[in-house]
Amino acid sequence: SVSRVAADVGITRQTLYRYFTDSDDLLRQVEARVGSGLVERMLAHCQRRGSPEEQFAETLVYLACEVPKDRVLRRYFQPENAATVFSEIAIDYSLRYLQRLLGSWPEGLTEDKRRGVAEVFLRLLFSMIFVPRSQEATRAFVDAHFRPLIRFWFEEGA
């Protein structure tokens, strides 16, 4: 919440609102300043993979392993922040970066279906960050359980 953020940085809510119009604006600004470096590294790493399916799967592995190392971002992936992590703004953000990663979505994926894919991705990422595994275990889990779902989305258009 905005109150919690203000308390964490040692200012009042009113002072915080001098800089941000609302909590969504705050989230966008945090993403732009903190998350963009991680996302740019993730895009560079994952775009070296072969198929869009491999890139998408590697995105989940990369973020599940790297977000817990980031002292700011990992705080957003806590149970009390679930509503923010799965918000429309977060889904829009995910869609933008997945679009950058993939270049284009499979033809059969409508806007509603793409939003569903982004939400499933965020929910899985949230659970993997909250209960972390080693990189090897994360990759094995993604290969066994998430990659078939990605394949379905890409081949069947969900």
Backbone hydrogen bonds, N-H to C=O, Kabsch-Sander energy under -0.5 kcal/mol:
donor,donor_aa,acceptor,acceptor_aa,energy
5,V,1,S,-2.3
6,A,2,V,-2.8
7,A,3,S,-2.5
8,D,4,R,-2.7
9,V,5,V,-1.8
10,G,6,A,-0.7
10,G,7,A,-0.7
11,I,6,A,-2.6
16,L,12,T,-2.0
17,Y,13,R,-2.4
18,R,14,Q,-0.5
18,R,15,T,-1.1
19,Y,15,T,-0.6
19,Y,16,L,-1.5
20,F,16,L,-1.7
26,L,22,D,-2.1
27,L,23,S,-2.4
28,R,24,D,-2.4
29,Q,25,D,-2.3
30,V,26,L,-2.5
31,E,27,L,-2.6
32,A,28,R,-2.4
33,R,29,Q,-2.1
34,V,30,V,-3.4
35,G,30,V,-1.0
36,S,31,E,-1.4
38,L,34,V,-0.7
39,V,35,G,-2.8
40,E,36,S,-2.8
41,R,37,G,-2.1
42,M,38,L,-2.6
43,L,39,V,-2.9
44,A,40,E,-2.3
45,H,41,R,-2.5
46,C,42,M,-3.1
47,Q,43,L,-2.4
48,R,45,H,-0.9
49,R,46,C,-1.7
55,Q,51,S,-2.4
56,F,52,P,-2.7
57,A,53,E,-2.3
58,E,54,E,-2.6
59,T,55,Q,-1.9
60,L,56,F,-1.4
61,V,57,A,-1.9
62,Y,58,E,-3.2
63,L,59,T,-2.6
64,A,60,L,-2.5
65,C,61,V,-1.7
66,E,62,Y,-2.3
67,V,63,L,-2.4
69,K,66,E,-1.2
70,D,66,E,-0.7
70,D,67,V,-1.6
71,R,69,K,-0.7
74,R,70,D,-2.4
75,R,72,V,-0.9
76,Y,72,V,-0.6
76,Y,73,L,-1.4
77,F,73,L,-0.7
77,F,74,R,-0.6
78,Q,76,Y,-0.6
81,N,78,Q,-2.5
82,A,79,P,-1.7
84,T,81,N,-0.8
85,V,81,N,-2.2
86,F,82,A,-2.1
87,S,84,T,-1.3
91,I,87,S,-2.4
92,D,88,E,-2.7
93,Y,89,I,-2.5
94,S,90,A,-2.5
95,L,91,I,-2.7
96,R,92,D,-2.3
97,Y,93,Y,-2.0
98,L,94,S,-2.8
99,Q,95,L,-2.5
100,R,96,R,-2.0
101,L,97,Y,-2.4
102,L,98,L,-3.1
103,G,99,Q,-2.6
104,S,102,L,-1.3
109,L,106,P,-1.8
110,T,108,G,-1.0
114,R,110,T,-2.7
115,R,111,E,-2.3
116,G,112,D,-1.9
117,V,113,K,-2.5
118,A,114,R,-2.6
119,E,115,R,-2.3
120,V,116,G,-2.6
121,F,117,V,-2.6
122,L,118,A,-2.5
123,R,119,E,-2.7
124,L,120,V,-2.6
125,L,121,F,-2.8
126,F,122,L,-2.9
127,S,123,R,-2.1
128,M,124,L,-2.3
129,I,125,L,-2.3
130,F,126,F,-2.6
131,V,127,S,-1.8
138,T,134,S,-2.8
139,R,135,Q,-2.7
140,A,136,E,-2.4
141,F,137,A,-2.3
142,V,138,T,-2.8
143,D,139,R,-2.9
144,A,140,A,-2.2
145,H,141,F,-2.8
146,F,141,F,-0.7
146,F,142,V,-1.3
147,R,142,V,-3.0
150,I,146,F,-2.5
151,R,147,R,-2.9
152,F,148,P,-2.2
153,W,149,L,-2.5
154,F,150,I,-2.7
155,E,151,R,-2.9
156,E,152,F,-2.8
157,G,152,F,-0.6
157,G,153,W,-0.9
158,A,152,F,-0.9
